[in-house]
Amino acid sequence: MTELVRRIAPDSLSDVRALREREWLVTNGLGGYASGTLAGVPTRRYHGYLIAALPAPLGRVVMLNHLSERLRFFAGETRVLESEATLLGGELMEGQSSQAGSGSFLTEFRLESGLPVWRYRVGEFILEKALLMPYQQNSVFLTYHLLAGPRDVQLEVRPAVHFRPHETAVSGKIAHAYTLSITARQFRILGGAELPLLRMSIEAERHYFVWDDALQQVYYQAEADRGYDSVGSLWSPGFFCMILNPGRKVSLIASTESWRKVGAIRPAEAFAAEHARRTQSIAAAARAVQTGLGAELVLAADQFIITPVGRTEDTVRARASGDEVRTVIAGYHWFTDWGRDTMISLEGLSLVTGRATEARWILRTFGHYIKQGLMPNRFPEHRVEAVYNTADATLWYFHALDRYLEASQDRVTLRLLLPRLVAIVEHHIAGTMFGIGIDPKDGLLRQGEEGYQLTWMDAKVGDWVVTPRRGKAVEINALWYNTLRLLAQWLQEEGPGIRDWEPIAAGTPPPDPARYMALAEQVRASFNRRFWYEKGGYLYDVIDGESGDDSALRPNQVFAISLPRPVLDPARWEPVMRVVTNTLLTPVGLRSLAPGHPDYRSKYFGDLRARDASYHQGTVWTWLIGPYIDAWLKLHPGDKQTAHRLLQGFEPRLSEWCIGTINEVFDAEAPFSPRGCVAQAWSVAEVLRCLVKTAD
């Protein structure tokens, strides 16, 4: 298989601003990552060469923040390889001359099978830098290759650190004095007893270390743009010096793992192994996504499926059943694993990519966390306990299981989970946490509790819930109908063989598929009677809310058509889709609110309050292109080609922000600037899933 390469156009590499705005991301299958800008200048608190995923309560910790790189020629001239800005002495110096890094040296940036490679030209010298994180290790390998040059040259690499949780402000004081120890060419930095050591080593024939400790002040542009503290300190112990010979490679390794683990594989072997793993990942995916955009998204999908560190009980329980623990990171850099995002993303991330076994592990892992009929909303960064404030993640669990069963025919897992699925529905019928429960008058599901955001439109700033949507939300009830139909079907197929039913309360009747089907029919009739907004020709977003029925035109109504068991009468599909298409559809997803509404916001920018005020008030969400295409194909089942064209706008976007992946949201108006998380699980998953669904 030919190696997959994405190159950034050379003419754009002279645009300093673009280099600072474009980012790269490499992950390690544990939730850890390395990330930065093409320019080499850190602009976010999350940028660094090693953000290690450590057990709670530590979470993800920035362990190696920055590397300054210089070429020193033996005549004494020095060239800095970073663009526009470089860490020099005690502060971040901006606006240096070309010899101090104006960006003129970077001649190429590319992803090789998703891994970043920089190429620099300095006179007659051509140097490449490549980076990877070995799978399932908190380590980073950087290799420098002098491709051409008339003589040897010295590479100086200065590491800079500030050990801190990756989400904390860059302005935080360095808590402990750092100490550097050197033993047998092994370098160790200690920055506090509660943290692991940062270990570094060099693989080069000729190298040495120069002690030159400095405390540097760094300016983070993206943090300033987002309204956060933007200046912080980094400590550097000095710099490594490596002699580069033309045609030869040298490497720097940084890790929080033991020396034995770090040294188990040499850099050249690590690169070969990781490229082979990525090639195998593409080969295992559906044929329609083994080349081009699809293949790139298969590699992007790999970034989100992780083995969570530190969940000892999960690991013991899973392995006792012959499983392993897997979960899904909702987005990089700041999200952890969220139940809703995991279940929505499951088909695209795992089933389309040939990872059905991991899908099973994810479903079983989350099944153990069901509490009072609810699936966890999220697992916070620094604790093991789950948070349950969600009305839809549990219903998406049924959908994800349905897609898994269709792909795998794994009836063993269905029989294992069926008692819990019955308990979920019974809790919803009886009423559970956060005001979630059915209205016995119409069978519709209502939700809402003061101070909580329970649907996917979950922005909250302090005590302000931006889109509370308390009442009976349209997509919640589309999912509720789908859930009831699925449970009735599964009970008919498997129920007679299940013996360990546990009633949620005294008097709860035994599971009866006919009862759930009857409730589903009540929900369907009530839905079509209550949610139709005659004046607009579309569906209410929420009915029986705090202020009555909400006619705001939002994309949530698409789920009444898109789900495998649609609740909306087919006679109303065409008018709903016409309105949604004309008002909400963009080249990169669906707007979250129609233009013209008083709360509509065309741009997503500013500080946290300003961003959250627009998060679901017009901002385009990429993941919604998935249900839109599902619904569109129900109206036009023979026209996959038109549906496929809706996805072509994403290909150039893979070169715009975080190279090789798809971000979370976009501005609501042209040019639809990318915003939010630079890499988002359900964005990648839904585009990937639909590439397969719309393939000829």
C-alpha positions in Angstrom: 0.0 0.0 0.0 1.4 3.4 -1.0 2.1 5.7 2.0 -0.5 8.3 2.6 0.9 11.8 2.4 -0.7 15.2 2.9 1.5 18.2 2.0 0.9 21.8 2.8 1.3 24.0 -0.2 4.8 25.5 -0.2 3.6 29.0 -1.0 1.6 29.1 2.2 4.7 28.3 4.3 5.9 31.9 3.9 2.7 33.2 5.6 3.9 33.6 9.2 0.4 34.1 10.5 -0.9 30.9 8.8 2.0 29.0 10.3 1.1 30.1 13.8 -2.6 29.3 13.3 -2.1 25.8 11.7 -1.5 23.0 14.1 -0.4 19.4 14.2 -1.5 16.6 16.6 0.0 13.2 17.4 -1.6 10.9 20.1 -0.5 7.8 21.9 -3.7 5.7 22.5 -3.8 6.6 26.2 -5.3 10.1 25.9 -1.8 11.7 25.9 -0.6 13.7 22.9 2.0 16.0 21.4 0.8 19.1 19.6 1.9 22.5 18.4 1.9 25.0 15.5 3.6 24.5 12.2 5.7 27.6 13.1 7.2 25.8 16.2 5.8 28.6 18.4 3.5 27.5 21.3 0.2 29.5 21.2 -2.0 27.4 23.5 -1.7 26.1 27.0 -2.1 22.6 25.4 0.9 22.8 23.2 3.8 20.7 24.0 6.0 17.8 22.8 4.8 15.5 25.6 1.5 15.8 27.3 1.5 12.5 29.3 -1.7 10.7 30.3 -1.3 9.8 34.0 -3.6 8.1 36.5 -6.1 10.2 38.4 -5.8 12.5 40.2 -3.0 13.7 37.9 -4.7 13.4 34.6 -2.9 14.8 31.5 0.2 16.7 32.4 2.4 18.8 30.2 5.9 17.3 30.7 7.9 18.7 27.8 6.5 22.1 26.8 8.9 23.3 24.1 12.0 22.7 22.1 14.1 25.5 20.5 16.2 24.2 17.7 19.3 25.9 16.1 21.8 24.9 13.5 25.3 26.1 14.3 27.9 26.0 11.5 31.5 25.5 12.4 32.3 28.9 11.0 30.3 30.2 13.9 27.0 31.3 12.2 23.8 30.3 13.9 20.4 29.7 12.3 17.2 29.2 14.3 14.6 26.8 12.7 11.5 28.2 14.3 9.3 30.7 12.5 8.9 34.4 13.5 9.5 33.8 17.1 12.0 31.8 19.1 12.8 31.3 22.8 16.0 33.2 23.4 17.6 34.1 26.7 14.8 35.1 29.2 11.8 35.9 26.9 10.0 35.0 23.7 11.6 37.3 21.2 9.2 38.4 18.4 10.0 39.8 15.0 13.6 38.4 14.6 15.5 38.8 11.4 15.6 36.0 8.9 18.7 34.5 10.6 16.7 34.3 13.8 13.8 32.5 12.2 11.5 34.6 10.0 10.0 31.4 8.5 12.1 31.5 5.4 13.8 28.2 6.3 10.7 26.0 6.4 10.2 24.7 2.9 7.8 21.8 3.4 5.4 20.4 6.0 3.7 17.1 5.4 1.9 14.3 7.2 3.3 10.8 6.4 0.6 8.4 7.4 -0.7 11.1 9.7 2.8 11.8 11.3 4.3 15.3 11.0 7.5 16.0 9.0 9.1 19.4 8.7 11.7 20.1 6.0 14.1 23.1 6.4 16.6 24.5 3.9 19.4 26.7 5.2 21.7 27.5 2.3 23.1 24.3 1.0 21.8 22.3 4.0 18.5 20.4 4.0 17.2 19.1 7.3 14.1 17.1 8.1 12.5 16.6 11.5 9.9 13.8 12.1 7.9 13.1 15.3 5.9 10.2 16.7 4.6 8.9 20.0 4.9 5.1 20.4 1.5 3.5 20.7 0.4 3.1 24.4 3.4 4.9 25.7 3.9 8.3 27.3 6.9 8.9 25.1 7.9 11.1 22.2 10.5 10.4 19.6 12.0 13.2 17.4 14.4 12.3 14.6 16.5 14.8 12.7 17.8 13.8 9.3 20.4 15.9 7.5 19.4 15.1 3.9 22.0 17.3 2.2 24.9 19.5 3.0 28.6 20.1 2.1 29.8 19.3 5.6 28.9 18.4 9.2 26.7 20.8 11.2 25.8 21.1 14.8 22.2 20.9 15.9 21.4 22.5 19.3 18.1 21.5 20.9 17.0 23.4 24.1 14.1 21.7 26.1 11.9 23.9 28.2 9.5 22.7 30.8 6.7 23.7 33.2 5.1 20.5 34.6 1.4 21.3 35.0 -2.1 19.8 34.3 -2.7 20.6 30.6 -5.8 22.6 31.2 -4.4 24.9 33.9 -3.4 28.5 33.1 0.0 29.1 31.6 0.5 31.9 34.2 0.6 29.5 37.1 3.8 29.7 39.1 6.3 26.9 38.8 5.5 24.9 41.9 8.8 23.2 42.5 12.5 23.9 41.7 13.5 21.7 38.9 16.5 19.5 39.2 18.4 17.9 36.4 20.6 14.8 36.8 22.7 13.1 34.2 23.8 9.5 34.5 25.4 7.5 31.6 24.0 9.8 29.0 20.5 9.6 30.5 18.9 12.9 31.5 16.3 13.2 34.2 14.3 16.2 35.2 12.4 16.1 38.6 9.7 18.7 39.3 7.9 17.5 42.3 7.5 14.3 44.3 3.9 13.7 43.0 4.9 13.7 39.4 7.0 11.2 37.4 10.4 12.0 36.1 10.9 13.4 32.7 13.5 11.2 31.1 15.4 12.3 28.0 18.1 10.6 26.0 19.9 11.2 22.7 20.7 8.7 20.0 23.7 10.2 18.1 27.3 9.2 17.5 28.6 12.6 18.8 26.6 14.7 21.2 27.0 16.5 24.5 25.0 18.7 26.9 25.7 22.4 27.7 24.4 23.5 31.1 22.8 26.9 30.6 19.7 27.1 32.8 17.3 29.9 32.1 13.7 31.0 33.1 11.9 32.1 30.0 8.7 34.1 29.6 6.4 32.9 26.8 3.5 34.6 25.2 0.6 32.3 24.1 -1.5 34.1 21.3 -4.4 31.7 21.2 -4.9 32.0 25.0 -5.0 35.7 24.7 -7.6 35.4 21.9 -9.7 33.2 24.1 -9.6 35.6 27.0 -7.3 33.6 29.2 -4.0 34.4 30.9 -1.4 34.4 28.1 2.1 34.8 29.6 3.8 32.1 31.5 7.3 30.8 32.5 9.3 27.9 31.2 12.5 26.6 32.7 15.3 25.3 30.6 18.3 23.5 32.0 20.5 24.1 28.9 20.8 22.4 25.5 21.8 19.3 23.7 24.4 19.5 21.0 24.3 16.8 18.3 26.7 16.6 15.3 24.8 16.0 12.1 26.5 14.2 9.2 25.0 14.4 5.7 22.7 11.5 5.2 22.7 10.5 8.9 19.9 10.7 11.5 20.0 11.6 15.2 17.1 11.3 17.7 15.9 12.9 20.9 13.6 10.8 23.1 11.5 12.2 26.0 9.3 10.0 28.3 7.7 9.5 31.6 8.1 5.7 31.3 10.9 3.7 32.8 14.3 3.5 31.1 13.7 -0.1 30.4 10.5 0.6 28.5 11.9 3.6 26.7 14.9 1.7 25.6 13.0 -1.4 24.4 12.7 0.0 20.9 15.1 2.2 19.0 13.9 5.3 17.2 14.2 3.8 13.7 12.3 0.7 14.8 9.7 2.8 16.5 9.0 4.8 13.4 8.8 1.6 11.3 6.5 -0.1 13.7 4.1 3.0 13.9 4.0 3.3 10.2 3.1 -0.4 9.9 0.4 -0.1 12.5 -1.1 2.8 10.7 -1.0 1.0 7.3 -2.7 -2.0 8.9 -5.4 0.4 10.3 -6.2 1.6 6.9 -6.2 -1.9 5.4 -8.7 -3.0 8.1 -11.2 -0.3 7.3 -14.1 -0.5 4.9 -12.9 -0.5 1.3 -14.5 2.8 0.5 -12.2 4.6 2.9 -8.9 2.9 2.2 -7.7 5.8 0.0 -7.8 9.5 -0.2 -9.9 11.5 2.3 -11.4 8.4 3.8 -8.0 6.9 4.6 -6.8 10.1 6.2 -9.9 10.1 8.4 -9.3 6.5 9.4 -6.0 7.6 10.8 -7.7 10.6 12.4 -10.3 8.3 14.0 -7.4 6.3 15.6 -6.6 9.4 17.7 -9.8 9.1 19.7 -10.1 5.5 20.7 -7.9 5.1 23.8 -7.1 2.8 26.8 -7.9 5.0 29.8 -5.1 5.0 32.4 -5.7 4.6 36.1 -9.2 2.9 36.0 -8.1 -0.2 37.9 -11.6 -1.5 38.6 -12.6 -1.2 34.9 -9.5 -3.1 33.9 -9.9 -5.9 36.4 -13.6 -6.3 35.6 -13.0 -6.2 31.8 -10.2 -8.7 31.8 -12.1 -11.1 34.1 -14.6 -11.3 31.2 -12.0 -11.6 28.5 -12.2 -8.0 27.4 -10.0 -4.9 27.5 -11.0 -1.4 28.5 -11.5 1.2 25.8 -13.2 4.6 25.7 -13.4 7.6 23.3 -11.8 11.0 23.8 -14.4 13.4 22.7 -11.9 16.0 21.4 -8.5 17.4 21.6 -7.2 19.2 23.4 -9.4 19.7 26.4 -12.2 17.1 26.3 -12.1 13.8 28.1 -14.4 10.8 27.4 -18.1 11.8 27.2 -20.9 9.2 27.0 -22.9 11.1 24.4 -20.0 11.7 22.1 -18.8 8.1 22.5 -22.1 6.6 21.5 -22.7 9.0 18.5 -19.1 8.4 17.3 -19.0 4.6 17.8 -20.1 3.5 14.4 -17.7 5.9 12.5 -14.7 5.4 14.8 -14.8 1.7 15.3 -17.3 -0.2 13.0 -16.3 1.6 9.8 -12.6 1.2 10.6 -12.8 -2.6 11.3 -12.5 -2.3 15.1 -15.7 -4.0 16.1 -13.9 -5.8 19.0 -13.0 -2.4 20.5 -16.6 -1.3 20.0 -17.7 -4.3 22.1 -15.3 -3.4 24.8 -16.5 0.2 24.8 -20.2 -0.8 25.0 -19.5 -3.3 27.9 -17.4 -0.8 29.8 -20.1 1.9 29.7 -22.7 -0.7 30.6 -21.1 -1.1 34.0 -21.6 2.6 34.7 -25.4 2.7 34.2 -26.9 4.3 37.3 -30.6 4.8 38.0 -31.2 4.2 34.3 -28.6 6.8 33.1 -25.4 6.5 31.2 -22.5 8.8 32.3 -22.3 12.2 30.6 -18.6 12.4 31.1 -15.6 11.3 33.2 -13.8 14.3 34.6 -10.1 14.6 34.1 -8.9 14.3 37.7 -11.3 11.8 39.2 -12.6 8.3 38.5 -16.2 9.0 39.4 -18.6 9.7 36.4 -21.0 12.6 36.1 -24.5 11.8 35.0 -26.1 15.0 33.9 -27.4 13.9 30.5 -30.8 13.1 29.1 -29.7 11.7 25.7 -26.4 9.7 26.2 -28.4 6.7 27.5 -30.7 6.7 24.5 -27.7 7.0 22.1 -26.4 3.9 23.9 -29.3 1.9 22.4 -28.5 3.3 19.0 -24.8 2.5 19.2 -25.6 -1.0 20.3 -28.0 -1.4 17.4 -25.3 -0.4 14.9 -22.8 -2.7 16.6 -25.2 -5.7 16.5 -25.9 -5.1 12.8 -22.2 -5.1 12.0 -21.1 -8.0 14.3 -24.2 -10.2 15.0 -22.8 -10.5 18.5 -25.9 -11.8 20.3 -23.8 -12.8 23.4 -23.2 -9.1 24.2 -26.9 -8.3 23.6 -28.0 -11.0 26.0 -25.4 -9.8 28.6 -26.7 -6.2 28.4 -30.4 -6.9 28.0 -31.3 -6.8 31.7 -29.6 -3.4 32.0 -31.4 -2.1 28.9 -34.7 -3.1 30.5 -33.8 -1.3 33.7 -32.9 1.8 31.7 -36.3 2.0 30.1 -38.1 1.2 33.3 -36.3 4.0 35.1 -37.3 6.4 32.4 -40.9 5.2 32.7 -40.9 5.6 36.5 -38.8 8.8 36.4 -35.2 9.2 37.3 -32.6 11.9 38.1 -32.7 15.4 36.7 -36.4 15.4 36.0 -36.1 12.8 33.3 -39.2 10.7 32.9 -42.3 10.1 30.7 -45.4 12.1 30.8 -48.1 9.4 31.3 -50.6 11.5 29.4 -48.8 11.2 26.1 -45.8 8.9 26.7 -43.3 11.6 25.7 -40.1 12.0 27.5 -39.5 15.2 29.4 -36.3 16.4 31.1 -35.0 19.3 32.9 -33.8 20.5 36.3 -32.8 24.0 37.3 -29.1 24.7 36.7 -28.4 21.7 34.5 -27.9 21.4 30.7 -29.0 17.9 29.8 -29.2 17.8 26.0 -26.2 18.0 23.6 -26.8 21.7 23.4 -25.1 21.9 26.8 -23.3 25.3 27.0 -23.1 26.7 30.5 -21.2 29.6 32.0 -21.3 29.8 35.8 -25.0 29.4 36.7 -26.2 30.5 33.2 -27.5 27.6 31.1 -27.4 29.1 27.6 -29.9 26.7 26.0 -31.7 24.9 28.9 -34.3 23.3 26.6 -36.3 22.0 29.7 -39.5 20.2 28.7 -39.9 17.7 25.9 -37.1 18.1 23.4 -37.6 16.9 19.8 -34.4 14.8 19.4 -34.9 13.3 22.9 -38.3 11.9 21.9 -37.0 10.7 18.5 -34.4 8.8 20.4 -36.9 7.6 23.0 -39.1 6.1 20.3 -36.1 4.5 18.6 -35.1 3.0 22.1 -38.6 1.6 22.8 -38.7 0.0 19.4 -35.3 -1.5 19.8 -36.0 -2.9 23.2 -39.2 -4.5 22.1 -37.4 -6.1 19.1 -34.5 -7.4 21.3 -36.9 -8.8 23.9 -38.8 -10.7 21.2 -35.6 -12.2 19.9 -33.7 -12.9 23.1 -36.0 -12.2 26.1 -37.3 -15.7 26.7 -33.8 -17.0 27.4 -33.0 -14.3 30.0 -33.6 -15.3 33.7 -31.9 -12.6 35.8 -34.3 -9.7 35.5 -34.2 -7.4 38.4 -37.2 -5.1 38.9 -36.3 -1.5 39.7 -39.0 -1.3 42.3 -41.7 -3.5 43.9 -44.6 -3.9 41.5 -42.6 -3.3 38.3 -44.0 -5.8 35.8 -41.7 -8.3 34.1 -40.3 -7.1 30.7 -43.0 -7.5 28.0 -42.1 -6.5 24.4 -45.8 -5.9 23.7 -45.9 -3.3 26.5 -42.9 -1.4 25.1 -44.3 -1.6 21.6 -47.6 -0.1 22.8 -45.7 2.7 24.5 -43.8 3.3 21.3 -47.0 3.6 19.4 -48.3 6.1 21.9 -45.1 8.1 21.6 -45.4 8.1 17.8 -48.9 9.3 17.8 -48.2 12.0 20.4 -45.1 13.1 18.7 -46.8 13.7 15.3 -49.7 15.5 17.0 -47.7 17.7 19.3 -44.4 18.5 17.6 -45.7 19.7 14.2 -45.4 23.5 13.8 -47.9 24.2 11.2 -47.1 27.8 10.6 -43.4 27.1 9.9 -43.8 23.7 8.2 -41.3 22.1 10.5 -41.0 20.7 14.1 -41.0 22.5 17.4 -37.6 22.2 19.1 -39.2 21.8 22.6 -42.8 21.5 23.6 -44.3 21.9 27.1 -41.3 24.0 28.0 -41.0 26.7 30.6 -42.4 29.2 28.2 -44.6 26.9 26.2 -43.7 25.5 22.9 -40.4 26.6 21.3 -40.5 27.2 17.5 -36.8 28.1 17.2 -35.7 26.5 13.9 -32.9 24.1 14.9 -31.3 21.0 13.4 -32.5 18.7 16.2 -35.7 17.8 14.3 -33.6 15.9 11.7 -33.3 13.0 14.1 -37.0 12.4 13.8 -36.2 11.3 10.2 -32.6 10.1 10.3 -32.8 7.4 13.0 -33.2 3.8 11.8 -36.8 3.8 13.3 -38.0 7.3 12.5 -40.8 8.7 14.6 -42.0 11.4 12.2 -44.8 10.6 9.7 -43.1 10.2 6.2 -45.6 12.7 4.8 -43.8 15.4 6.7 -40.2 14.4 5.8 -40.0 16.5 2.7 -41.2 19.8 4.2 -38.9 19.4 7.2 -35.9 18.7 5.0 -36.7 21.5 2.7 -36.7 24.0 5.5 -33.6 22.5 7.1 -31.7 22.5 3.8 -32.7 26.1 2.9 -31.8 27.6 6.3 -29.3 25.4 8.2 -27.2 23.5 5.7 -23.7 24.7 5.0 -20.6 23.1 3.3 -19.3 22.0 6.7 -22.4 20.9 8.6 -25.6 22.3 10.0 -26.2 25.6 11.7 -27.4 25.1 15.3 -30.0 27.9 14.9 -31.5 29.6 11.8 -30.4 33.1 10.7 -33.0 35.7 11.7 -33.7 34.3 15.1 -33.0 37.0 17.8 -30.4 34.7 19.5 -28.6 33.9 16.2 -24.8 34.5 16.3 -22.8 34.3 13.1 -19.3 34.0 14.7 -17.9 31.9 17.5 -15.1 33.9 19.1 -14.0 35.9 22.2 -13.8 34.9 25.8 -15.5 31.9 27.4 -18.8 33.7 28.0 -18.9 35.1 24.4 -18.1 31.8 22.9 -20.6 29.8 24.9 -23.3 32.4 24.1 -22.9 31.5 20.4 -22.0 27.8 20.8 -25.5 26.5 19.9 -26.9 29.7 18.6 -26.0 29.5 15.0 -22.5 28.0 15.1 -22.1 25.2 12.6 -21.6 21.7 13.9 -19.9 19.2 11.6 -21.2 16.1 13.2 -24.8 17.0 12.2 -23.9 16.3 8.5 -24.3 12.7 9.4 -27.9 12.6 10.4 -28.7 15.1 7.7 -27.3 12.7 5.0 -29.2 9.8 6.7 -32.4 11.8 6.4 -31.7 13.0 2.9 -31.1 9.5 1.7 -34.5 8.4 3.0 -36.0 10.9 0.7 -33.7 10.1 -2.2 -32.6 6.5 -1.6 -31.2 6.1 -5.2 -29.0 9.2 -5.3 -25.9 8.5 -3.3 -23.9 10.6 -5.6 -25.5 13.9 -4.5 -25.2 12.9 -0.9 -21.5 12.1 -1.4 -20.9 15.6 -2.8 -22.1 17.1 0.5 -18.9 15.6 2.0 -16.4 17.0 -0.5 -16.1 20.3 1.3 -14.2 18.7 4.1 -11.2 17.6 2.1 -9.5 21.0 1.9 -10.4 21.6 5.5 -7.9 19.0 6.5 -5.1 21.5 5.5 -6.6 24.5 7.2 -6.3 24.2 11.0 -5.2 21.0 12.7 -3.7 19.2 9.7 -5.2 15.8 8.8 -8.3 16.0 11.0 -11.6 17.8 11.4 -12.4 20.3 14.1 -15.4 20.7 16.3 -17.4 23.7 14.9 -17.3 26.5 12.3 -18.6 30.0 12.1 -22.2 30.2 10.8 -21.3 32.4 7.8 -18.8 32.3 5.0 -15.8 31.7 5.0 -17.0 29.3 7.8 -13.8 29.7 9.8 -12.8 26.7 12.0 -13.4 27.0 15.7 -13.6 25.0 18.9 -11.5 21.8 19.5 -9.0 21.3 16.7 -9.8 17.6 16.5 -13.3 16.3 17.4 -14.4 12.7 17.5 -17.9 12.9 16.2 -16.9 15.3 13.4 -14.4 12.8 12.1 -16.7 9.8 12.8 -19.8 11.1 11.1 -17.9 12.3 7.9 -16.1 8.9 7.8 -19.3 7.0 8.3 -21.1 8.9 5.6 -18.2 8.4 3.1 -18.9 4.7 3.4 -22.7 5.1 3.3 -22.6 7.2 0.2 -20.0 5.2 -1.7 -21.0 3.7 -5.0 
